[in-house]
Amino acid sequence: MEKEKRVIASSSQRKRRRREDHIKNRRREDNHVQGVVLPYDVQEEILLRLPVESNIRFKAVSKQWRSTIESLRFAEKHLKFVEQSKNDHPKILFASIGNQYMELKTLCLEYASLRVFNLLYIPGRELIEISGSCNGLVCIYRDREIFSKREASIYVVNPTTRWFRQLPQARYQILMRKAKYTRETLRDINPVPRLAFAKVTLCDYKLVWLYNSDKYNSDAMSLNDGFTKCEVFDFRANAWRYLTCTPRYRIFNDQTPASANGLVYWLTERYNGETKVIVFDLQTETFRLLPKNPAASSHPDHIDLCILDNRLCMSKRKRTTMIQKIWSLQLSSEETWIKIYTIDLRSCSSWSQSGLIAFTWTRMDVIRPCTPVAILKNKEFLLNHRY
């Protein structure tokens, strides 16, 4: 009996020792793990160097990481790091409309790799205009509401996160939809002016719709009866508002506005044989004219504005020679333009080896210049042309 008690006692002692050893080992492991945990500021620096897709996944790691990644402070620091690093290769976003879905694809120019990026559910199949990118955000809208039965739509979309926000209709869209048209008036209002989506500061944006003042968009709410009207959408107030002071030059409708460094640019119609450039300051919400431009004597049909290397660039094509020249506006002076490239567009014509896909310039192509979209490291251009 005594032997049996000693056996039982020794067995219980062994179990107790094993439990104590297990607790000690756990404490050692915890202390070891705590000893190698990186400081919070180091963790944040690592997260700042990751792409957006990775940070979206890492929000599930902990509450602290989720709070950090979703904070406005982190978003601003991440945008600054991306802008300063310049390690990201140029990417082009393609958008195509399906049956109630918008398919987005990205093309990495450095590697010529195309992949499906995201599928977004956005009601309506008539969203056919897409703006330039502001920190990865794009604005998608319908440019024609004349014969549509459904209301006009404007969306701001983040293709990476699949987030989008529907905005209220601009007054211009409402008036154009209510107006009564004839065959002649329809010819007069074609094409419809484009919407500008521009960055004010690092995380602040505005939508600007500058259009010519005509009888089709007359509005008692507008205090300005000049040559043009301008509506600005304030994201914080979630509302459109008119500007009282607008340019005394009609804009050239068939163009896409260019924006960089808190400024938006438009070409005007010809005045006394000269095409001017209108500048809109997003901070002060004031307009002015550029004092000079290298293609002032040309018709706006033969000129194109774009942004390259965060600077305003102007392209002009000679119809007879198919030579396109590109000038860059210097940041130090609004009067100084430097010619940066001359392109012989005939060298862009190509024929595939199989002979199935041919590309040659037609009479329709030579009306407008090609828009430079991006420049690769080896000085190759990606050119875009509407036709």
Short mmCIF file of the C-alpha atoms (twelve columns), coordinates in Angstrom:
data_MODEL
# 
_entry.id   MODEL 
# 
loop_
_atom_site.group_PDB 
_atom_site.id 
_atom_site.type_symbol 
_atom_site.label_atom_id 
_atom_site.label_alt_id 
_atom_site.label_comp_id 
_atom_site.label_asym_id 
_atom_site.label_seq_id 
_atom_site.Cartn_x 
_atom_site.Cartn_y 
_atom_site.Cartn_z 
_atom_site.pdbx_PDB_model_num 
ATOM 1   C CA . MET A 1   0.000   0.000  0.000   1 
ATOM 2   C CA . GLU A 2   2.815   2.365  0.903   1 
ATOM 3   C CA . LYS A 3   4.637   1.391  -2.301  1 
ATOM 4   C CA . GLU A 4   1.549   2.096  -4.322  1 
ATOM 5   C CA . LYS A 5   1.206   5.547  -2.679  1 
ATOM 6   C CA . ARG A 6   4.828   6.342  -3.500  1 
ATOM 7   C CA . VAL A 7   4.266   5.350  -7.131  1 
ATOM 8   C CA . ILE A 8   1.184   7.547  -7.352  1 
ATOM 9   C CA . ALA A 9   3.033   10.426 -5.658  1 
ATOM 10  C CA . SER A 10  5.977   10.162 -7.995  1 
ATOM 11  C CA . SER A 11  3.622   10.059 -10.988 1 
ATOM 12  C CA . SER A 12  1.790   13.214 -9.888  1 
ATOM 13  C CA . GLN A 13  5.120   14.884 -9.198  1 
ATOM 14  C CA . ARG A 14  6.309   14.071 -12.725 1 
ATOM 15  C CA . LYS A 15  3.117   15.584 -14.189 1 
ATOM 16  C CA . ARG A 16  3.544   18.693 -12.066 1 
ATOM 17  C CA . ARG A 17  7.187   19.037 -13.132 1 
ATOM 18  C CA . ARG A 18  6.206   18.622 -16.792 1 
ATOM 19  C CA . ARG A 19  3.597   21.350 -16.417 1 
ATOM 20  C CA . GLU A 20  6.120   23.639 -14.745 1 
ATOM 21  C CA . ASP A 21  8.713   22.902 -17.439 1 
ATOM 22  C CA . HIS A 22  6.129   23.598 -20.127 1 
ATOM 23  C CA . ILE A 23  5.213   26.930 -18.523 1 
ATOM 24  C CA . LYS A 24  8.894   27.871 -18.242 1 
ATOM 25  C CA . ASN A 25  9.500   26.975 -21.876 1 
ATOM 26  C CA . ARG A 26  6.494   29.031 -22.934 1 
ATOM 27  C CA . ARG A 27  7.813   31.973 -20.954 1 
ATOM 28  C CA . ARG A 28  11.220  31.597 -22.575 1 
ATOM 29  C CA . GLU A 29  9.620   31.472 -26.014 1 
ATOM 30  C CA . ASP A 30  7.479   34.539 -25.255 1 
ATOM 31  C CA . ASN A 31  10.494  36.413 -23.960 1 
ATOM 32  C CA . HIS A 32  12.449  35.376 -27.047 1 
ATOM 33  C CA . VAL A 33  9.667   36.542 -29.382 1 
ATOM 34  C CA . GLN A 34  9.273   39.811 -27.510 1 
ATOM 35  C CA . GLY A 35  12.983  40.351 -27.805 1 
ATOM 36  C CA . VAL A 36  12.898  40.283 -31.663 1 
ATOM 37  C CA . VAL A 37  9.711   42.294 -32.251 1 
ATOM 38  C CA . LEU A 38  10.576  45.304 -34.399 1 
ATOM 39  C CA . PRO A 39  9.795   48.765 -33.084 1 
ATOM 40  C CA . TYR A 40  6.559   50.265 -34.382 1 
ATOM 41  C CA . ASP A 41  8.252   52.966 -36.464 1 
ATOM 42  C CA . VAL A 42  10.387  50.311 -38.212 1 
ATOM 43  C CA . GLN A 43  7.270   48.266 -38.991 1 
ATOM 44  C CA . GLU A 44  5.655   51.359 -40.489 1 
ATOM 45  C CA . GLU A 45  8.720   52.075 -42.627 1 
ATOM 46  C CA . ILE A 46  8.525   48.533 -44.033 1 
ATOM 47  C CA . LEU A 47  4.806   48.908 -44.792 1 
ATOM 48  C CA . LEU A 48  5.485   52.208 -46.582 1 
ATOM 49  C CA . ARG A 49  7.747   50.388 -49.035 1 
ATOM 50  C CA . LEU A 50  5.131   47.796 -49.958 1 
ATOM 51  C CA . PRO A 51  2.661   48.129 -52.849 1 
ATOM 52  C CA . VAL A 52  -0.972  48.937 -52.125 1 
ATOM 53  C CA . GLU A 53  -2.108  45.375 -52.853 1 
ATOM 54  C CA . SER A 54  0.168   43.994 -50.104 1 
ATOM 55  C CA . ASN A 55  -0.950  46.581 -47.554 1 
ATOM 56  C CA . ILE A 56  -4.582  45.693 -48.218 1 
ATOM 57  C CA . ARG A 57  -3.831  42.065 -47.298 1 
ATOM 58  C CA . PHE A 58  -1.724  43.014 -44.262 1 
ATOM 59  C CA . LYS A 59  -4.619  44.881 -42.674 1 
ATOM 60  C CA . ALA A 60  -5.766  41.450 -41.452 1 
ATOM 61  C CA . VAL A 61  -2.545  40.863 -39.467 1 
ATOM 62  C CA . SER A 62  -3.524  42.934 -36.430 1 
ATOM 63  C CA . LYS A 63  -5.727  45.786 -35.267 1 
ATOM 64  C CA . GLN A 64  -2.676  48.015 -34.994 1 
ATOM 65  C CA . TRP A 65  -1.627  47.370 -38.582 1 
ATOM 66  C CA . ARG A 66  -5.176  47.910 -39.812 1 
ATOM 67  C CA . SER A 67  -5.421  51.218 -37.958 1 
ATOM 68  C CA . THR A 68  -2.056  52.314 -39.354 1 
ATOM 69  C CA . ILE A 69  -2.728  51.370 -42.976 1 
ATOM 70  C CA . GLU A 70  -6.198  52.970 -43.001 1 
ATOM 71  C CA . SER A 71  -5.015  56.249 -41.449 1 
ATOM 72  C CA . LEU A 72  -4.791  59.407 -43.553 1 
ATOM 73  C CA . ARG A 73  -1.284  60.072 -42.220 1 
ATOM 74  C CA . PHE A 74  -0.045  56.723 -43.553 1 
ATOM 75  C CA . ALA A 75  -1.750  57.315 -46.926 1 
ATOM 76  C CA . GLU A 76  -0.006  60.681 -47.297 1 
ATOM 77  C CA . LYS A 77  3.393   59.223 -46.351 1 
ATOM 78  C CA . HIS A 78  2.880   56.298 -48.743 1 
ATOM 79  C CA . LEU A 79  2.042   58.666 -51.631 1 
ATOM 80  C CA . LYS A 80  5.120   60.792 -50.882 1 
ATOM 81  C CA . PHE A 81  7.350   57.716 -50.839 1 
ATOM 82  C CA . VAL A 82  5.997   56.506 -54.191 1 
ATOM 83  C CA . GLU A 83  6.502   59.931 -55.775 1 
ATOM 84  C CA . GLN A 84  10.042  60.296 -54.424 1 
ATOM 85  C CA . SER A 85  11.250  56.759 -55.116 1 
ATOM 86  C CA . LYS A 86  10.282  56.763 -58.835 1 
ATOM 87  C CA . ASN A 87  10.926  53.014 -58.859 1 
ATOM 88  C CA . ASP A 88  7.511   52.147 -60.178 1 
ATOM 89  C CA . HIS A 89  7.570   51.469 -63.917 1 
ATOM 90  C CA . PRO A 90  4.982   53.308 -66.041 1 
ATOM 91  C CA . LYS A 91  1.647   51.536 -66.136 1 
ATOM 92  C CA . ILE A 92  -1.289  52.206 -68.415 1 
ATOM 93  C CA . LEU A 93  -4.849  51.528 -67.289 1 
ATOM 94  C CA . PHE A 94  -7.339  50.168 -69.827 1 
ATOM 95  C CA . ALA A 95  -11.076 50.222 -69.123 1 
ATOM 96  C CA . SER A 96  -13.739 48.316 -71.035 1 
ATOM 97  C CA . ILE A 97  -17.470 48.157 -70.358 1 
ATOM 98  C CA . GLY A 98  -19.248 44.810 -70.214 1 
ATOM 99  C CA . ASN A 99  -22.698 43.783 -69.043 1 
ATOM 100 C CA . GLN A 100 -22.931 46.051 -65.952 1 
ATOM 101 C CA . TYR A 101 -19.282 45.365 -65.161 1 
ATOM 102 C CA . MET A 102 -16.213 47.430 -65.911 1 
ATOM 103 C CA . GLU A 103 -13.075 45.426 -66.614 1 
ATOM 104 C CA . LEU A 104 -9.810  47.149 -65.768 1 
ATOM 105 C CA . LYS A 105 -6.456  46.019 -67.103 1 
ATOM 106 C CA . THR A 106 -2.956  47.336 -66.555 1 
ATOM 107 C CA . LEU A 107 -0.093  47.311 -69.021 1 
ATOM 108 C CA . CYS A 108 3.405   47.600 -67.547 1 
ATOM 109 C CA . LEU A 109 5.415   49.380 -70.228 1 
ATOM 110 C CA . GLU A 110 8.809   48.198 -68.997 1 
ATOM 111 C CA . TYR A 111 7.921   44.527 -69.396 1 
ATOM 112 C CA . ALA A 112 5.000   44.777 -71.871 1 
ATOM 113 C CA . SER A 113 2.954   42.574 -69.515 1 
ATOM 114 C CA . LEU A 114 -0.830  42.878 -69.633 1 
ATOM 115 C CA . ARG A 115 -2.992  41.500 -66.846 1 
ATOM 116 C CA . VAL A 116 -6.584  41.790 -65.717 1 
ATOM 117 C CA . PHE A 117 -6.556  44.058 -62.708 1 
ATOM 118 C CA . ASN A 118 -10.066 44.157 -61.353 1 
ATOM 119 C CA . LEU A 119 -13.733 43.795 -62.155 1 
ATOM 120 C CA . LEU A 120 -15.911 46.567 -60.780 1 
ATOM 121 C CA . TYR A 121 -19.684 46.565 -60.621 1 
ATOM 122 C CA . ILE A 122 -20.801 50.006 -61.727 1 
ATOM 123 C CA . PRO A 123 -24.447 50.391 -62.818 1 
ATOM 124 C CA . GLY A 124 -24.958 51.439 -66.416 1 
ATOM 125 C CA . ARG A 125 -23.131 50.596 -69.614 1 
ATOM 126 C CA . GLU A 126 -22.783 54.108 -71.045 1 
ATOM 127 C CA . LEU A 127 -19.788 55.268 -68.969 1 
ATOM 128 C CA . ILE A 128 -17.448 55.957 -71.822 1 
ATOM 129 C CA . GLU A 129 -15.124 58.734 -70.639 1 
ATOM 130 C CA . ILE A 130 -12.233 58.183 -68.240 1 
ATOM 131 C CA . SER A 131 -9.967  60.903 -66.853 1 
ATOM 132 C CA . GLY A 132 -6.261  60.912 -66.175 1 
ATOM 133 C CA . SER A 133 -4.918  59.432 -62.951 1 
ATOM 134 C CA . CYS A 134 -4.610  61.348 -59.660 1 
ATOM 135 C CA . ASN A 135 -2.558  59.241 -57.226 1 
ATOM 136 C CA . GLY A 136 -4.098  56.102 -58.707 1 
ATOM 137 C CA . LEU A 137 -7.678  57.446 -58.710 1 
ATOM 138 C CA . VAL A 138 -9.599  57.951 -61.962 1 
ATOM 139 C CA . CYS A 139 -12.904 59.623 -62.804 1 
ATOM 140 C CA . ILE A 140 -15.344 57.728 -65.044 1 
ATOM 141 C CA . TYR A 141 -18.393 59.447 -66.509 1 
ATOM 142 C CA . ARG A 142 -20.712 59.638 -69.496 1 
ATOM 143 C CA . ASP A 143 -20.022 62.466 -71.893 1 
ATOM 144 C CA . ARG A 144 -23.411 62.361 -73.674 1 
ATOM 145 C CA . GLU A 145 -26.734 62.503 -71.860 1 
ATOM 146 C CA . ILE A 146 -28.873 63.851 -74.685 1 
ATOM 147 C CA . PHE A 147 -30.815 60.744 -75.644 1 
ATOM 148 C CA . SER A 148 -30.250 58.676 -72.517 1 
ATOM 149 C CA . LYS A 149 -33.257 57.887 -70.338 1 
ATOM 150 C CA . ARG A 150 -31.193 57.246 -67.251 1 
ATOM 151 C CA . GLU A 151 -29.578 59.991 -65.184 1 
ATOM 152 C CA . ALA A 152 -26.003 61.033 -65.777 1 
ATOM 153 C CA . SER A 153 -23.374 59.297 -63.691 1 
ATOM 154 C CA . ILE A 154 -19.968 60.307 -62.407 1 
ATOM 155 C CA . TYR A 155 -17.745 57.912 -60.433 1 
ATOM 156 C CA . VAL A 156 -14.363 58.274 -58.800 1 
ATOM 157 C CA . VAL A 157 -12.681 54.869 -58.789 1 
ATOM 158 C CA . ASN A 158 -9.640  53.358 -57.108 1 
ATOM 159 C CA . PRO A 159 -8.874  50.346 -59.350 1 
ATOM 160 C CA . THR A 160 -6.395  48.851 -56.894 1 
ATOM 161 C CA . THR A 161 -8.738  48.656 -53.903 1 
ATOM 162 C CA . ARG A 162 -11.988 48.230 -55.930 1 
ATOM 163 C CA . TRP A 163 -13.385 51.262 -54.081 1 
ATOM 164 C CA . PHE A 164 -15.575 53.718 -55.955 1 
ATOM 165 C CA . ARG A 165 -17.769 56.654 -55.089 1 
ATOM 166 C CA . GLN A 166 -20.722 57.978 -57.069 1 
ATOM 167 C CA . LEU A 167 -20.909 61.770 -57.257 1 
ATOM 168 C CA . PRO A 168 -23.893 64.081 -57.767 1 
ATOM 169 C CA . GLN A 169 -24.679 65.199 -61.308 1 
ATOM 170 C CA . ALA A 170 -23.119 68.407 -62.547 1 
ATOM 171 C CA . ARG A 171 -25.522 71.192 -63.444 1 
ATOM 172 C CA . TYR A 172 -24.194 70.988 -67.005 1 
ATOM 173 C CA . GLN A 173 -25.346 67.371 -67.332 1 
ATOM 174 C CA . ILE A 174 -28.843 68.193 -66.040 1 
ATOM 175 C CA . LEU A 175 -29.272 71.157 -68.400 1 
ATOM 176 C CA . MET A 176 -28.006 69.299 -71.462 1 
ATOM 177 C CA . ARG A 177 -30.377 66.425 -70.776 1 
ATOM 178 C CA . LYS A 178 -33.402 68.738 -70.414 1 
ATOM 179 C CA . ALA A 179 -32.626 70.832 -73.497 1 
ATOM 180 C CA . LYS A 180 -34.572 70.376 -76.738 1 
ATOM 181 C CA . TYR A 181 -32.519 69.734 -79.836 1 
ATOM 182 C CA . THR A 182 -32.825 69.944 -83.585 1 
ATOM 183 C CA . ARG A 183 -30.544 68.485 -86.225 1 
ATOM 184 C CA . GLU A 184 -28.685 71.803 -86.470 1 
ATOM 185 C CA . THR A 185 -28.240 72.299 -82.742 1 
ATOM 186 C CA . LEU A 186 -26.965 68.753 -82.296 1 
ATOM 187 C CA . ARG A 187 -24.251 69.527 -84.811 1 
ATOM 188 C CA . ASP A 188 -23.360 72.704 -82.907 1 
ATOM 189 C CA . ILE A 189 -22.835 71.018 -79.522 1 
ATOM 190 C CA . ASN A 190 -20.742 68.156 -80.847 1 
ATOM 191 C CA . PRO A 191 -18.244 67.308 -79.348 1 
ATOM 192 C CA . VAL A 192 -19.069 67.633 -75.655 1 
ATOM 193 C CA . PRO A 193 -16.366 69.281 -73.458 1 
ATOM 194 C CA . ARG A 194 -14.341 66.955 -71.219 1 
ATOM 195 C CA . LEU A 195 -14.250 66.882 -67.430 1 
ATOM 196 C CA . ALA A 196 -10.953 67.610 -65.647 1 
ATOM 197 C CA . PHE A 197 -9.997  65.563 -62.547 1 
ATOM 198 C CA . ALA A 198 -7.045  67.237 -60.854 1 
ATOM 199 C CA . LYS A 199 -4.989  67.101 -57.655 1 
ATOM 200 C CA . VAL A 200 -4.970  70.207 -55.433 1 
ATOM 201 C CA . THR A 201 -2.664  68.862 -52.727 1 
ATOM 202 C CA . LEU A 202 -1.358  65.385 -51.961 1 
ATOM 203 C CA . CYS A 203 -4.733  64.064 -50.752 1 
ATOM 204 C CA . ASP A 204 -7.143  66.735 -51.982 1 
ATOM 205 C CA . TYR A 205 -8.828  66.701 -55.401 1 
ATOM 206 C CA . LYS A 206 -11.266 68.724 -57.501 1 
ATOM 207 C CA . LEU A 207 -13.386 68.117 -60.562 1 
ATOM 208 C CA . VAL A 208 -13.528 71.050 -62.970 1 
ATOM 209 C CA . TRP A 209 -15.981 71.338 -65.870 1 
ATOM 210 C CA . LEU A 210 -15.212 74.335 -68.097 1 
ATOM 211 C CA . TYR A 211 -17.539 74.741 -71.076 1 
ATOM 212 C CA . ASN A 212 -18.711 77.404 -73.493 1 
ATOM 213 C CA . SER A 213 -21.749 79.437 -72.503 1 
ATOM 214 C CA . ASP A 214 -24.532 78.631 -74.987 1 
ATOM 215 C CA . LYS A 215 -28.311 78.761 -75.073 1 
ATOM 216 C CA . TYR A 216 -28.421 74.996 -74.520 1 
ATOM 217 C CA . ASN A 217 -26.916 75.329 -71.043 1 
ATOM 218 C CA . SER A 218 -28.417 78.650 -69.924 1 
ATOM 219 C CA . ASP A 219 -29.096 78.536 -66.209 1 
ATOM 220 C CA . ALA A 220 -30.588 81.110 -63.847 1 
ATOM 221 C CA . MET A 221 -28.421 79.709 -61.037 1 
ATOM 222 C CA . SER A 222 -25.277 80.843 -62.830 1 
ATOM 223 C CA . LEU A 223 -24.232 84.396 -62.005 1 
ATOM 224 C CA . ASN A 224 -21.908 84.611 -64.994 1 
ATOM 225 C CA . ASP A 225 -23.203 85.276 -68.513 1 
ATOM 226 C CA . GLY A 226 -19.793 85.523 -70.168 1 
ATOM 227 C CA . PHE A 227 -18.157 83.428 -72.863 1 
ATOM 228 C CA . THR A 228 -17.639 80.366 -70.643 1 
ATOM 229 C CA . LYS A 229 -19.043 78.719 -67.535 1 
ATOM 230 C CA . CYS A 230 -17.194 76.726 -64.922 1 
ATOM 231 C CA . GLU A 231 -18.437 74.226 -62.344 1 
ATOM 232 C CA . VAL A 232 -16.195 72.887 -59.581 1 
ATOM 233 C CA . PHE A 233 -16.927 69.819 -57.453 1 
ATOM 234 C CA . ASP A 234 -15.744 70.040 -53.853 1 
ATOM 235 C CA . PHE A 235 -15.268 66.534 -52.414 1 
ATOM 236 C CA . ARG A 236 -15.498 67.714 -48.816 1 
ATOM 237 C CA . ALA A 237 -18.805 69.485 -49.385 1 
ATOM 238 C CA . ASN A 238 -19.960 66.772 -51.860 1 
ATOM 239 C CA . ALA A 239 -21.472 69.451 -54.095 1 
ATOM 240 C CA . TRP A 240 -20.995 71.283 -57.393 1 
ATOM 241 C CA . ARG A 241 -20.800 75.073 -57.484 1 
ATOM 242 C CA . TYR A 242 -20.420 77.728 -60.161 1 
ATOM 243 C CA . LEU A 243 -17.459 80.082 -60.351 1 
ATOM 244 C CA . THR A 244 -18.353 83.724 -60.944 1 
ATOM 245 C CA . CYS A 245 -15.174 84.651 -62.838 1 
ATOM 246 C CA . THR A 246 -14.425 82.638 -65.975 1 
ATOM 247 C CA . PRO A 247 -12.231 83.179 -69.080 1 
ATOM 248 C CA . ARG A 248 -13.360 85.590 -71.778 1 
ATOM 249 C CA . TYR A 249 -12.258 83.095 -74.431 1 
ATOM 250 C CA . ARG A 250 -14.288 80.170 -75.695 1 
ATOM 251 C CA . ILE A 251 -12.489 76.865 -75.217 1 
ATOM 252 C CA . PHE A 252 -11.838 74.333 -77.969 1 
ATOM 253 C CA . ASN A 253 -14.321 71.572 -77.132 1 
ATOM 254 C CA . ASP A 254 -12.596 68.658 -78.843 1 
ATOM 255 C CA . GLN A 255 -9.783  68.247 -76.317 1 
ATOM 256 C CA . THR A 256 -8.903  66.602 -73.010 1 
ATOM 257 C CA . PRO A 257 -7.711  69.064 -70.315 1 
ATOM 258 C CA . ALA A 258 -4.195  68.525 -68.948 1 
ATOM 259 C CA . SER A 259 -3.355  68.989 -65.248 1 
ATOM 260 C CA . ALA A 260 -0.179  69.041 -63.162 1 
ATOM 261 C CA . ASN A 261 1.183   70.817 -60.069 1 
ATOM 262 C CA . GLY A 262 -2.216  72.186 -59.032 1 
ATOM 263 C CA . LEU A 263 -2.954  73.701 -62.460 1 
ATOM 264 C CA . VAL A 264 -5.360  72.734 -65.275 1 
ATOM 265 C CA . TYR A 265 -4.853  73.727 -68.933 1 
ATOM 266 C CA . TRP A 266 -7.216  74.137 -71.921 1 
ATOM 267 C CA . LEU A 267 -6.775  75.293 -75.525 1 
ATOM 268 C CA . THR A 268 -9.014  78.110 -76.748 1 
ATOM 269 C CA . GLU A 269 -10.746 78.573 -80.052 1 
ATOM 270 C CA . ARG A 270 -8.805  80.707 -82.514 1 
ATOM 271 C CA . TYR A 271 -8.839  84.456 -81.912 1 
ATOM 272 C CA . ASN A 272 -7.330  86.689 -84.622 1 
ATOM 273 C CA . GLY A 273 -5.493  83.677 -86.004 1 
ATOM 274 C CA . GLU A 274 -4.057  82.654 -82.630 1 
ATOM 275 C CA . THR A 275 -4.728  79.704 -80.281 1 
ATOM 276 C CA . LYS A 276 -4.219  80.506 -76.603 1 
ATOM 277 C CA . VAL A 277 -3.751  78.343 -73.480 1 
ATOM 278 C CA . ILE A 278 -6.005  78.935 -70.470 1 
ATOM 279 C CA . VAL A 279 -4.611  78.123 -66.996 1 
ATOM 280 C CA . PHE A 280 -6.776  77.419 -63.931 1 
ATOM 281 C CA . ASP A 281 -5.217  77.551 -60.456 1 
ATOM 282 C CA . LEU A 282 -6.951  74.966 -58.255 1 
ATOM 283 C CA . GLN A 283 -5.916  76.660 -55.001 1 
ATOM 284 C CA . THR A 284 -7.041  80.203 -55.784 1 
ATOM 285 C CA . GLU A 285 -9.703  79.137 -58.340 1 
ATOM 286 C CA . THR A 286 -8.623  81.847 -60.757 1 
ATOM 287 C CA . PHE A 287 -8.007  81.799 -64.519 1 
ATOM 288 C CA . ARG A 288 -5.232  83.342 -66.576 1 
ATOM 289 C CA . LEU A 289 -3.618  82.960 -70.008 1 
ATOM 290 C CA . LEU A 290 -0.153  81.605 -70.684 1 
ATOM 291 C CA . PRO A 291 1.815   84.530 -72.141 1 
ATOM 292 C CA . LYS A 292 3.383   82.391 -74.897 1 
ATOM 293 C CA . ASN A 293 3.041   79.020 -76.572 1 
ATOM 294 C CA . PRO A 294 5.069   77.591 -79.477 1 
ATOM 295 C CA . ALA A 295 2.028   76.571 -81.558 1 
ATOM 296 C CA . ALA A 296 -0.025  79.751 -81.182 1 
ATOM 297 C CA . SER A 297 -0.314  80.235 -84.950 1 
ATOM 298 C CA . SER A 298 -1.750  76.737 -85.488 1 
ATOM 299 C CA . HIS A 299 -5.375  75.642 -85.414 1 
ATOM 300 C CA . PRO A 300 -6.264  73.831 -82.130 1 
ATOM 301 C CA . ASP A 301 -7.149  70.780 -84.240 1 
ATOM 302 C CA . HIS A 302 -3.414  70.325 -84.877 1 
ATOM 303 C CA . ILE A 303 -2.303  70.870 -81.263 1 
ATOM 304 C CA . ASP A 304 -2.414  68.594 -78.240 1 
ATOM 305 C CA . LEU A 305 -1.694  69.184 -74.550 1 
ATOM 306 C CA . CYS A 306 -0.319  66.464 -72.261 1 
ATOM 307 C CA . ILE A 307 1.766   65.958 -69.120 1 
ATOM 308 C CA . LEU A 308 5.234   64.382 -69.323 1 
ATOM 309 C CA . ASP A 309 7.609   64.242 -66.344 1 
ATOM 310 C CA . ASN A 310 5.083   66.305 -64.351 1 
ATOM 311 C CA . ARG A 311 5.317   69.222 -66.822 1 
ATOM 312 C CA . LEU A 312 2.938   70.652 -69.378 1 
ATOM 313 C CA . CYS A 313 3.882   69.589 -72.898 1 
ATOM 314 C CA . MET A 314 2.490   70.739 -76.228 1 
ATOM 315 C CA . SER A 315 2.505   68.678 -79.416 1 
ATOM 316 C CA . LYS A 316 2.086   69.973 -82.952 1 
ATOM 317 C CA . ARG A 317 1.995   67.899 -86.109 1 
ATOM 318 C CA . LYS A 318 2.751   69.059 -89.632 1 
ATOM 319 C CA . ARG A 319 0.111   67.543 -91.834 1 
ATOM 320 C CA . THR A 320 2.235   67.411 -94.980 1 
ATOM 321 C CA . THR A 321 5.446   65.936 -93.537 1 
ATOM 322 C CA . MET A 322 3.970   63.847 -90.670 1 
ATOM 323 C CA . ILE A 323 6.594   65.349 -88.348 1 
ATOM 324 C CA . GLN A 324 5.390   65.916 -84.775 1 
ATOM 325 C CA . LYS A 325 7.251   68.287 -82.459 1 
ATOM 326 C CA . ILE A 326 6.916   68.282 -78.661 1 
ATOM 327 C CA . TRP A 327 7.742   71.234 -76.394 1 
ATOM 328 C CA . SER A 328 7.960   71.295 -72.588 1 
ATOM 329 C CA . LEU A 329 6.991   74.288 -70.440 1 
ATOM 330 C CA . GLN A 330 9.714   75.077 -67.906 1 
ATOM 331 C CA . LEU A 331 8.630   75.206 -64.272 1 
ATOM 332 C CA . SER A 332 10.731  78.297 -63.588 1 
ATOM 333 C CA . SER A 333 9.036   80.453 -66.236 1 
ATOM 334 C CA . GLU A 334 5.665   80.349 -67.979 1 
ATOM 335 C CA . GLU A 335 7.250   82.045 -70.986 1 
ATOM 336 C CA . THR A 336 9.978   79.471 -71.627 1 
ATOM 337 C CA . TRP A 337 9.250   76.445 -73.825 1 
ATOM 338 C CA . ILE A 338 11.958  73.963 -74.836 1 
ATOM 339 C CA . LYS A 339 11.599  71.567 -77.757 1 
ATOM 340 C CA . ILE A 340 12.314  68.133 -76.294 1 
ATOM 341 C CA . TYR A 341 11.454  65.707 -79.114 1 
ATOM 342 C CA . THR A 342 10.821  65.540 -82.848 1 
ATOM 343 C CA . ILE A 343 9.065   62.406 -84.092 1 
ATOM 344 C CA . ASP A 344 8.713   61.207 -87.670 1 
ATOM 345 C CA . LEU A 345 5.316   59.516 -87.436 1 
ATOM 346 C CA . ARG A 346 5.868   57.656 -90.692 1 
ATOM 347 C CA . SER A 347 8.419   55.519 -88.844 1 
ATOM 348 C CA . CYS A 348 5.595   54.365 -86.542 1 
ATOM 349 C CA . SER A 349 3.798   52.554 -89.362 1 
ATOM 350 C CA . SER A 350 4.241   48.812 -88.987 1 
ATOM 351 C CA . TRP A 351 3.287   45.496 -90.507 1 
ATOM 352 C CA . SER A 352 3.162   42.219 -88.592 1 
ATOM 353 C CA . GLN A 353 5.235   39.242 -89.753 1 
ATOM 354 C CA . SER A 354 2.097   37.265 -90.501 1 
ATOM 355 C CA . GLY A 355 0.689   40.144 -92.485 1 
ATOM 356 C CA . LEU A 356 -2.648  39.911 -90.668 1 
ATOM 357 C CA . ILE A 357 -2.398  43.185 -88.729 1 
ATOM 358 C CA . ALA A 358 -1.482  46.284 -90.674 1 
ATOM 359 C CA . PHE A 359 -1.098  49.855 -89.473 1 
ATOM 360 C CA . THR A 360 -0.695  52.788 -91.827 1 
ATOM 361 C CA . TRP A 361 -1.651  56.438 -91.478 1 
ATOM 362 C CA . THR A 362 -4.881  57.527 -93.132 1 
ATOM 363 C CA . ARG A 363 -6.237  60.966 -94.028 1 
ATOM 364 C CA . MET A 364 -8.337  60.918 -90.841 1 
ATOM 365 C CA . ASP A 365 -5.276  60.220 -88.708 1 
ATOM 366 C CA . VAL A 366 -3.295  63.235 -89.846 1 
ATOM 367 C CA . ILE A 367 -5.845  65.766 -88.572 1 
ATOM 368 C CA . ARG A 368 -4.859  65.481 -84.908 1 
ATOM 369 C CA . PRO A 369 -1.430  64.806 -83.393 1 
ATOM 370 C CA . CYS A 370 -0.722  61.699 -81.358 1 
ATOM 371 C CA . THR A 371 -0.820  62.186 -77.589 1 
ATOM 372 C CA . PRO A 372 2.380   61.099 -75.798 1 
ATOM 373 C CA . VAL A 373 1.247   58.968 -72.854 1 
ATOM 374 C CA . ALA A 374 4.582   57.905 -71.362 1 
ATOM 375 C CA . ILE A 375 8.305   57.659 -72.081 1 
ATOM 376 C CA . LEU A 376 10.298  54.522 -71.350 1 
ATOM 377 C CA . LYS A 377 13.866  54.492 -70.085 1 
ATOM 378 C CA . ASN A 378 15.245  53.765 -73.561 1 
ATOM 379 C CA . LYS A 379 13.495  56.888 -74.921 1 
ATOM 380 C CA . GLU A 380 10.700  54.906 -76.557 1 
ATOM 381 C CA . PHE A 381 7.323   56.623 -76.603 1 
ATOM 382 C CA . LEU A 382 3.876   55.247 -76.005 1 
ATOM 383 C CA . LEU A 383 1.621   57.281 -78.314 1 
ATOM 384 C CA . ASN A 384 -2.154  57.364 -78.194 1 
ATOM 385 C CA . HIS A 385 -4.415  58.314 -81.086 1 
ATOM 386 C CA . ARG A 386 -8.212  58.408 -81.051 1 
ATOM 387 C CA . TYR A 387 -8.513  56.745 -84.458 1 
# 
